[in-house]
């Protein structure tokens, strides 16, 4: 009976890994087929004017320079969380 359990486990896990391998290969193949070609620098220069490229670069720099405020947690955060989870504060 133990041999049957080991056999079923091996067949089941082998089947799962086989299906996962097939799915991963299919996704990789579809990604290769359906992916757009990457534009070269010259093609981008032909598509956008110099002013538009500079505006895009400035927007990226502005976005990257935004800093998030630091959040300070209270010292007794565990007690607060437990009392909040229970539904009463004490």
N, C-alpha and C positions, 0 to 999 in steps of 0.2 A: 504494500500500500504506500509505503514511503517513496518507493521508486516512481510510482505514478505521480505523486505530488511534485517530486523533483522534475520529472519529465514535463508535466503541465506548466510548471513555473518557467522552465527553460524555453519551451515553445512559446508561451505567452510573452515573455520578455523579448525573445528573438523577434517575434512578430511586431511588437511595438517598436523596437529599434529599426526594423526593416521599413516599416511605414514612415517613421520619422526621417530616415535617410532618404526615402523616396520624396517626401514632402520638401525637405531641405534642398535636394537636388533640383526639384521642379521650380522652387522659388528662385534659386540661383540662376537657372536657365531662363526663366521669365524675366528676371532682372537684367540679364545680359541682352535679351532680345528687345525688350521694351524700353530700355533706358535711352534717354536722349543723348545725342553726342554732345560732348562738352565743347563750349565755344572757346576759341582761341582769343588771345588778347587783341589781335587785329580785327576779328569779327565783332568783338564788343565795341571797339573804337569806331567801327563803321556804323553800329547800331545806335550808339548814344553820342551826343556831342560832348565836348570837353567840359562844359559847364554842368551838364547833367551828371557826369562821372564825379566831378568835384562835389556836387550837392549830395550825391549818394555817400561819398566818403565822409563828408562832414556830418551827415546824419548818423552814420555808424559810429564815428568818434564821439558824438554827443550822447548817443545811446550807451556806449560802453563806459562813459565817464560818470554815469549816474550811480551813486552809492546808496545802498540800502541802509536804513538806520539799524543800529544794534538793538536787540531786544533783551532786556534784563529780566531774568526769572527770579521770583522771590525765593528766599532761602528755604521756606517750608512748603515748597511746591508739591511734595508728595502728600502732605496732610491736606492741602487745598484740593488736589485732584481726587483724593479718596472721599472727602466730604462732598465734593461736587458729584461724584459718581453715585454716592449713596442718596443724594438728594437733599441733604441738610448740611448746614454749616454750624460748626460749634467751636 
